[in-house]
Amino acid sequence: MESASVVVDVTDADFMETVVEESKRRPVVVDLWASWCGPCKTLGPILERVAEQRGGAFLLARLDVDVNPYTAGQFGVQSIPTLMLFKGGQPVEQLIGAQSKPAILSKILRTASLWSRNRARIAITVSPTSWLSSSRSPSRSRISTQIQKRN
């Protein structure tokens, strides 16, 4: 796969190389769709335009779930359209169903912006003392989100 690509079709066979490996270099948005899906037909061209306008800031990878059921099943996709955003070889965001164009674009562009500009890293930490010293479970413990600038 050429690194200059902005939109590619992926399959079960090349998903690891095209999506997971490429997401270690730049964000990848996976559009899980099917030819019979009306909202997918509307969303696809919008995503393609945004990918082209951003000039490679992220890769748009399109996966037809009817032809490639294995990958969709691995990620538990039960409804389409589904968008999955990958960074660093891992899925970091998932958008399910028809959503507003501004909501979708905001998530994609925010993810691409944070990655490409290396602005911040979000670290979620659980304070072990808050639940070890009480009867509360870790799920109820205090979770703090810290944004730390990268050095």
Backbone hydrogen bonds, N-H to C=O, Kabsch-Sander energy under -0.5 kcal/mol:
donor,donor_aa,acceptor,acceptor_aa,energy
5,S,2,E,-1.4
8,V,60,L,-2.6
10,V,62,R,-2.8
15,F,11,T,-0.9
18,T,14,D,-2.9
19,V,15,F,-2.8
20,V,15,F,-1.3
21,E,16,M,-2.4
22,E,17,E,-0.7
23,S,19,V,-2.1
24,K,21,E,-1.3
25,R,22,E,-2.0
26,R,22,E,-2.1
28,V,86,F,-2.1
29,V,59,L,-3.1
30,V,28,V,-0.6
30,V,84,M,-3.5
31,D,29,V,-0.6
31,D,61,A,-2.7
32,L,30,V,-0.8
32,L,82,T,-3.0
33,W,31,D,-0.6
33,W,63,L,-2.1
37,C,34,A,-1.4
38,G,36,W,-0.7
41,K,37,C,-1.7
42,T,38,G,-1.4
43,L,39,P,-2.6
44,G,40,C,-2.6
46,I,42,T,-0.8
47,L,43,L,-2.5
48,E,44,G,-2.4
49,R,45,P,-2.3
50,V,46,I,-2.3
51,A,47,L,-2.6
52,E,48,E,-2.4
53,Q,49,R,-2.7
54,R,50,V,-2.2
55,G,52,E,-1.1
56,G,51,A,-1.1
57,A,54,R,-0.9
59,L,27,P,-2.3
60,L,6,V,-2.8
61,A,29,V,-3.0
61,A,59,L,-0.7
62,R,8,V,-3.1
62,R,60,L,-0.5
63,L,31,D,-2.7
64,D,62,R,-0.5
65,V,33,W,-2.9
65,V,63,L,-0.7
68,N,64,D,-1.9
72,A,68,N,-1.2
73,G,69,P,-2.4
74,Q,70,Y,-2.3
75,F,71,T,-1.4
76,G,73,G,-1.4
77,V,72,A,-2.6
82,T,32,L,-1.6
83,L,95,L,-3.0
84,M,30,V,-2.2
85,L,93,E,-2.6
86,F,28,V,-3.2
86,F,84,M,-0.5
87,K,90,Q,-2.5
88,G,23,S,-2.4
90,Q,87,K,-1.9
92,V,85,L,-3.6
93,E,85,L,-1.2
95,L,83,L,-2.9
97,G,81,P,-2.9
104,I,100,S,-2.2
105,L,101,K,-2.8
106,S,102,P,-2.3
107,K,103,A,-1.8
108,I,104,I,-2.3
109,L,105,L,-3.0
110,R,106,S,-2.4
111,T,107,K,-2.2
112,A,108,I,-2.7
113,S,109,L,-2.7
114,L,110,R,-2.6
115,W,111,T,-1.9
116,S,112,A,-2.9
117,R,113,S,-2.3
118,N,114,L,-0.7
119,R,114,L,-0.6
121,R,148,Q,-1.9
123,A,121,R,-0.6
123,A,146,Q,-2.3
124,I,122,I,-0.5
125,T,123,A,-0.6
125,T,144,S,-2.0
127,S,125,T,-0.5
127,S,142,R,-1.3
130,S,127,S,-1.0
131,W,127,S,-0.6
131,W,128,P,-0.8
132,L,128,P,-2.3
133,S,129,T,-1.5
134,S,131,W,-0.5
140,R,137,S,-1.5
141,S,137,S,-0.5
141,S,138,P,-1.0
144,S,125,T,-1.9
144,S,142,R,-0.5
146,Q,123,A,-2.1
146,Q,144,S,-0.5
148,Q,121,R,-2.2
148,Q,146,Q,-0.7
150,R,119,R,-0.7
